């Protein structure tokens, strides 16, 4: 088979050493330049490179070698231990970054105070030198290391500009501290700019901490999903005996024994026994499903009280759970369009500023007369100081910090800037039904007795029968009755598979179950109760009857009630210009009823996790920016696929980890609040970037001395430092306005 016909493979590799978008871009560019690589995408947030390559042309080891050559590293070991080691490295780096940020901020405070108010105190320059040195040379060392790496590979990023401006300001200040006479002899004052160098590094480090904090724990959802798979299983031998084996030994066709409370390890078909299985992992529905020979079971779902055997049909990577895991991994590793604008502009901005500063120096040397060199050096430093990317670097993180803080105050946890940016553009929102629009727990809505006398006589028997039942709806009924009923001793209790339960009290038989159980036992339903049952069924309620051996004495309506704020919230979303859809694993009748109550005009029923994800993709292919709201593990695939993923806080931990936003209270009404917050935050970011660039567009030419030939105006580096600080303050102040917006 030649290379053109060979099918490429897609793999994900952790990358270490990434500190900014330019780093990710460099790694991506290098990977894509390798022969045999079809496509490579590097995700800065997850620190993952997703590479599609032809194995006969390039091996993972070759990819690793190419990345090491430009100062980064690619982890090609795909074992669980390697991923854990990467997480340890990332956590260690984050702790180090926090320490350096806190230390630099603490040292910057006295530095600024001395520079502003105590410049004339004895040894002021030496004290400031002492305070600035650890900030610049130790706390900010990574800026210089990364800047040097960029230089070696003929590129530049914001680290380059930070390193140049702070490095030159620091060295210039050191020279002026040690040799002030050089300037005094020429009639000039020996200014120092230690505070500019220190504060710049402290503020940029603060921005990095905010960014890194938002990127933390991206792989926890994957770890929890993998944790759903049991490590061992009980295989049944031909003689009927069972023995424990590692899950990795399971093959298609093996017979597996499942005991009460155990997780199902692989997908398969029940061959013997019966039980109820909690399939909320797959369907999101709260009611466990009855399993008997011939029915399917899925990996990760949880068996309840019974035992059964099943034949393995899909094992390993072929199971439904493995498919969900893979989907979440790929979605988390895909490239997100977050903060691309700033990084693109920074790539041009940085070399342009450096070139302007050098040109400034040469122009002053050529045309500046006797003090041209001195004025040129000062103007060059002024250009670099005034153009220092404080405002640019803080424009996004400060707005995000305030936006995320305000979200937390409103029970909205926002994972990163991607969620805010995409929510701003979102125009289609997909809501899961169970646990999102509805409460997610079966509740007794009404128990109608044929007479009050029957209620007082038979409620204890009804309560006792339901207490003995394994049916998932029985718990809802016993919860409802426990305050008014007491258990009695029943005889001959029998669970009738898929139909209900029966038992005897003082020789008389009593039944609890559906309409089918009543018909089979020729039990009469009074017209009044039958009419009620029909009305409730039309509203998609579950109907249960309680009867003796002759007549029905009570009819019970059980449902998953719609949350009280759902209807109003959906109306608010529609008024905000967002198209609302509902998806559910439930049946068409129930879905239609809930849609009608809440005002949802478009819905999809009987959907598996992959169906929900495909529906999201279909909306995206129509050009919609989609949001997904869910609360179950079954929603994690759709959450990972959507542009905006929102988990309800009382749902699954995995859904929460897969989502970019979490509504802590599970109250749907906070979703419009989150959307308004994201819109306000993105507007603030854009305002910040506008002012940051306006500041540079005006400040850089003035710093270079463009007005000097006209009116002799020249910005002193000290003024440039103050202007730089003012630009940062204006950006931070604008971000703080978010606290008071609705």
Helices and strands as residue ranges (DSSP letters): E 9-16, H 21-32, E 37-43, E 48-53, H 60-68, E 73-75, H 80-117, H 124-133, I 134-139, H 141-152, H 158-178, H 181-184, H 194-215, H 220-227, E 232-236, E 242-246, G 247-249, E 255-258, E 267-273, E 275-278, H 280-283, E 289-291, E 296-297, E 302-303, E 308-314, G 316-318, H 320-333, H 340-367, G 369-371, H 372-386, H 390-409, E 412-414, H 417-425, E 428-432, I 433-437, E 443-449, H 452-468, H 474-481, E 491-496, E 500-505, E 508-513, H 515-520, H 527-538, E 542-548, E 552-559, H 566-575, E 579-583, H 588-598, E 602-604, H 609-621, E 626-630, G 633-635, H 636-641, E 644-648, H 653-658, E 661-663, H 670-704, H 708-711, H 717-736, G 737-740
